[in-house]
Amino acid sequence: MKTNEGAITVAQTHVGVRYFWQLIKPLQTGLLLVTGITGYLSSRPFPFDGLEFFILTVSLFCAISGSTILNMVYDRDIDARMERTRWRPLVNGLITPSQAVRMGLVVSALGIGLATVYNVLYGAIVFLGWVLDVVVYTIWLKRRTPWSIVWGGLSGGMPILAGRVLGLGVVDFIGILLALAILLWIPTHILTFNMRFFADYHRAGIPTFPGRYGFRYTHIIIALSAIGASGAFFLGCFALGLAWGYMNVILFFALGILTLAIMNIKKQSDQLNFLLFKCASLFMLVVMILISVGSKL
């Protein structure tokens, strides 16, 4: 009997972990964590401090995960009205709001606290990113204005800035450029999904650019954001002094983004717009890899 009870407990724990894992949006959290690691690697030659790298990874992962969990708690009523999010654990009652709030606060405090104890400036930027995401973007502005994406973009740019600050000890122009690139990339993601799932957002009562300004204007904003992000990435990599072999790859991608953006402005095709979003996302990932590798050579 004890064996069965033990097996049930283990199974329940496994299921609970799986549901909480869904709450942190692992793909989104992982992408933001990669930008933070990239910011750090861009500022430190090999071999870098293993303990510092560990603290960076754990603190950023916890701060990002905690903010995401709290966002999911606050937005659970929205998720319940949207077809693509009705399966989430908080909507289905698989995790209670009180459980999620406790987990979100504990994980957030762990990440921000660890970051601040290790380096005050680094911790301040991690905390700023958390506040911008949870308080300013989700709680204050998301349900009020489509321009909330600007603040969501600012929070998304904090991990790469924080990583670079941890490595350098100061906020520098390159870190700001890289954070700006992330800020400008985020509208290509959010606005693309605003159009792709327009009925969902309308049903949930979330103000969006397509709903407020129309699809034509939204296509233009996405295109200009992609161009701006590509330009900021290129300037940031140039300022880092990456070898021209790496810069040529970045330039090739940037010109491809520019071409797709111009085509999207002219034709305003949903398929073309989604291709632009995919290419802009791939471009950002490629840049993260090239910065991480190229800045060490």
Secondary structure, DSSP 4 states (H G I P E B T S, - for coil): -HHHHHHHHHHHHHHHHHHHHHHT-HHHHHHHHHHHHHHHHTT-PSSP-HHHHHHHHHHHHHHHHHHHHHHHHHTHHHHHH-GGGTTSHHHHTSS-HHHHHHHHHHHHHHHHHHHHHH-HHHHHHHHHHHHIIIIIIIIIITTT-TTHHHHHHHHHHHHHHHHHHHHHSS--HHHHHHHHHHHHHHHHHHHHHHHHTHHHHHHHT---HHHHH-HHHHHHHHHHHHHHHHHHHHHHHHHHT--HHHHHHHHHHHHHHHHHHHHHHHH--HHHHHHHHHHHHHHHHHHHHHHHHHTT-
